[in-house]
Structure formats: structure tokens, C-alpha cells
């Protein structure tokens, strides 16, 4: 009886260990692919386990520091940092870079720190919807943003943007 019980315990232990090893291998493959893909983007030096988490006193302060270093000083169009080894955050900071992502017809991920934070505000919009819902909404909205319709609004857009930049971001505009 004890031998049968011991065989069952060993079998369950081997099964659990196998599942853990398989998941660890999958994670290491995912992590390797992420590191390889994101290595093309600039970012702060990371710790092998904690990523950039040890550099973060407050997220707001850290993010402002990253924007100052990589956007204002180095003029990067995107930068990446890691929250531990499991959460890479790619930050797009230039309209050209954002345009590539937004114009893509590929489905956008609904997972991530930013999306879950913004969902209550933006709802099921084109930004996060996919499949038939995305296609329907895109088909409904596309005519409203045709170039000939928006043509009369460019001066207003430019004036409002200049006002926003001057008042909120203290940017000196050279006219």
C-alpha cells in the first residue's frame, strides 16, 4: 500500500515538475525573443532580474527622467524599459512612430499596463477593438475623416495645437 502511494506521489511530482519546466522553457523563449526584438530600441541599462524596477522611485519621476533623456536630449522616436523581467514597456514618442502602429490593420493588443488603464476612458474604440467590431467601426468612421472634409479645419487644428504646446508644455515655438 505504501509503495502504491509513493508511486502516485512520485508520479504527481514528476508531472508538476514537467509542467514547471515546460512553462519555464516557454518563458525563456518568449523573453529571448523580446530582448532580441527590443534591443533595437534605446533604453536604460537593465538588471537581469529586476529590469529597471530598482531605478524607479516614483513612476512619474522615472518616466519624466526617461522622456527628458531619450526624447529631449537624444531625440529618440521610441525607448524601452523593463519592469522586472516579465514586463517590457515600449514607449513611442514621435508621431511618425505612432503613425506606423495606428495605421496598421493588425489587431492591437488589449493587454498591457496602458490599455487596461485607458479602457474606462476610451471604451471599445478603434484603438482597442478588433475583428468584426473593428471593421464595422472603421467603415462607419472612415468617410468622416476624408481629406476633403477635414481640409477646412487645418487652421483651427494648428491654432489649437500651438496654444496647447505653449500653455501646457512651455515650448517656445519659432514661427
C-alpha positions, -999 to +999 in steps of 0.1 A: +000+000+000+028+024+009+046+015-024+015+024-044+010+057-025+047+065-030+044+058-068+014+081-070+033+109-051+063+105-073+042+105-105+024+137-094+057+153-085+072+144-119+041+157-136+042+190-117+080+193-124+074+187-161+048+214-163+070+238-145+100+231-168+078+234-199+065+267-188+100+279-179+112+270-213+083+288-230+090+319-208+127+318-216+120+316-253+095+345-251+119+365-231+148+359-255+126+369-284+115+401-266+151+410-257+162+404-293+133+424-308+135+453-283+173+455-284+169+478-314+154+505-292+174+527-268+167+525-231+184+524-197+206+495-187+186+468-171+192+443-142+189+407-153+161+400-128+146+434-118+148+451-151+146+489-144+124+484-113+153+493-090+157+527-107+121+537-101+114+557-070+081+570-083+068+560-117+060+596-126+096+608-118+111+578-136+090+584-167+098+622-168+135+613-164+133+588-193+114+614-215+140+641-208+169+618-215+156+599-246+132+623-262+145+658-254+183+651-252+188+621-275+158+628-298+147+591-299+114+582-315+109+554-291+125+539-260+121+508-239+124+499-203+116+468-183+096+463-151+113+432-138+119+405-164+083+400-174+071+434-184+089+453-213+074+487-219+080+502-253+072+539-253+065+556-287+073+593-286+072+606-321+042+609-344+059+590-372+064+560-350+029+562-336+015+565-371+031+532-382+013+514-353-020+532-357-022+527-395-016+490-392-046+468-398-032+442-375-052+436-343-040+457-314-033+441-281-058+446-253-033+436-227-008+458-211-004+485-185-016+514-206-046+498-223-062+484-191-057+519-175-073+537-205-102+513-213-127+530-190-120+563-208-117+552-244-142+523-243-144+498-272-129+522-297-109+516-329-078+517-308-085+485-289-113+467-307-106+440-333-124+416-356-159+424-369-164+452-344-132+470-356-142+466-392-177+479-386-165+510-367-137+517-392-162+515-421-185+540-403-158+565-393-136+565-425-158+588-445-159+614-417-121+618-419-117+621-456-091+647-465-116+669-484-139+671-453-110+679-429-094+704-452-113+734-438-103+726-402-065+726-406-060+762-395-081+756-364-062+724-356-029+743-359-040+772-338-053+749-310-022+728-311+001+759-308-020+771-279-017+737-262+020+735-267+027+770-254+004+768-224+009+733-211+043+722-222+062+755-221+076+750-256+089+781-274+075+780-309+095+795-337+071+810-361 
